[in-house]
Amino acid sequence: MNQLPDLAAIEAMDEADPLRSMRDRFSLPDGVVYLDGNSLGPASPSVFGELEKAAREEWGEGLIGSWNSAGWFELPIELGDRIGRLTGAAPGQTVVGDTTSINIYKALHAAMGLRPGRSVIVAEGGSFPTDLYMAEGVVSTRPGTRLLLEGVDAPTIEELIDDRVAVVLVNHVNYKSGELRDMAALTRRAHEAGALVVWDLCHSAGALAVDLDGANVDFAVGCTYKYLNGGPGSPAFIYVAKRHQAEARQPLSGWWGHARPFAFEPRFDADTGIRKFQCGTQPILSLRALKAAFDVWDAVDMALVREKSLALTDLFIRLAETRCGSFGLVLESPREGAKRGSQVSFAHNHAYEIVQALIARGVIGDFRAPATMRFGFTPLYLRYLDVWRAVEALEEVLRTQAWKDERFAARAAVT
Ligand SMILES: Cc1ncc(COP(=O)(O)O)c(C=O)c1O
């Protein structure tokens, strides 16, 4: 294994970083090492100006005319196509709107409708919980349908896929461990059994290059407030492969999915393209923030993002294990870069308190129950120096047992 870099070597790595200048395009408080962009991405300063413009000019002056003149009505489609550039989706297959949870519901229903006679949804026991909750919701409305889980009904998801399965709902990168699934292989496996796939891209869109069309994916969903930096609660997206759009039916048949929304017809007649996956009026100010965030993304080369992400996460693992390994940290993320998303998770019995002590020192990661410390590495604005500083703080918190301070045990509503 290569020798561990010292501070001078770390600074040289930052000097040589081709993404170095991107950091200036984000608003980050001085002294903060932000390792939570996998939960809530930071703002670009340009977003503040665009939000002001959207509120003062488009809403304040343009009033209702802005649905047309400021392009509000088309924003979900326009932004969907811009997300498609990062997720390997040709235009016309991605639309922004609603939440990831709601889009999971739409996608699962649509997929089940495309596989009549099949009664099983397969998902991961270790999935982000909302995926499972939404799948339970779908099952509750379709008598005779069952949800089978990896880790509960069989050790691996592949073992659950057979000719009873209508749809496989799976996370590209696991929210807790950061494990990256092989999208092409698992999609192929599902298709061989006649099933469809719904991929949750919440932790991969903007974190690594995704190839939805190339992997022949059927449906995908994801959020925009993490790696895509769209802002708190910014709307999610849904991808539906062109080949399914005419036939697929989504259950939330609201007027924005109608073929002629402004004809105000009494009966629902779905649009034949991706617009049918819309439901109702969208939060335009939030979409305007996302649009401004995309001014950063449009010029970004995802191959460089992935390369730096792997370098940052590798460095963090090596430094943390070398300097803090004796304090009871257990790596929960895959050691092999090819199997890892853009985060590193460590288990520790006092994970919650340690994360709070780190936050008090300006190193912001997060905690996931029961015992995971999660650190997200976002290559556009993080430096190798930030990795170094994070490990310095972690080592100090563990060595001095600073986490034992009782103020770090108090649990807030959001962790
Ligand atoms: C993998 C994954 N799926 C879904 C969600 C939830 O999405 P939403 O709150 O937009 O419904 C999250 C949120 O963190 C997530 O990490």
The ligand as an SDF file (V2000), in Angstrom:
LIG
                    3D

 16 16  0  0  0  0  0  0  0  0999 V2000
  -32.2790    6.4170   -0.7180 C   0  0  0  0  0  0  0  0  0  0  0  0
  -33.3460    7.3810   -0.3610 C   0  0  0  0  0  0  0  0  0  0  0  0
  -34.5730    7.2210   -0.8840 N   0  0  0  0  0  0  0  0  0  0  0  0
  -35.5720    8.0740   -0.5740 C   0  0  0  0  0  0  0  0  0  0  0  0
  -35.3720    9.1300    0.2880 C   0  0  0  0  0  0  0  0  0  0  0  0
  -36.5170   10.0110    0.7010 C   0  0  0  0  0  0  0  0  0  0  0  0
  -36.9250   10.8640   -0.2440 O   0  0  0  0  0  0  0  0  0  0  0  0
  -38.1250   11.9070   -0.0530 P   0  0  0  0  0  0  0  0  0  0  0  0
  -38.0240   12.4810    1.2990 O   0  0  0  0  0  0  0  0  0  0  0  0
  -37.8580   12.8840   -1.1680 O   0  0  0  0  0  0  0  0  0  0  0  0
  -39.3900   11.1990   -0.2760 O   0  0  0  0  0  0  0  0  0  0  0  0
  -34.1010    9.3460    0.8200 C   0  0  0  0  0  0  0  0  0  0  0  0
  -33.8680   10.4990    1.7180 C   0  0  0  0  0  0  0  0  0  0  0  0
  -32.8770   10.7000    2.3360 O   0  0  0  0  0  0  0  0  0  0  0  0
  -33.0760    8.4470    0.4980 C   0  0  0  0  0  0  0  0  0  0  0  0
  -31.8560    8.5870    1.0190 O   0  0  0  0  0  0  0  0  0  0  0  0
  1  2  1  0
  2  3  1  0
  2 15  2  0
  3  4  2  0
  4  5  1  0
  5  6  1  0
  5 12  2  0
  6  7  1  0
  7  8  1  0
  8  9  2  0
  8 10  1  0
  8 11  1  0
 12 13  1  0
 12 15  1  0
 13 14  2  0
 15 16  1  0
M  END
$$$$
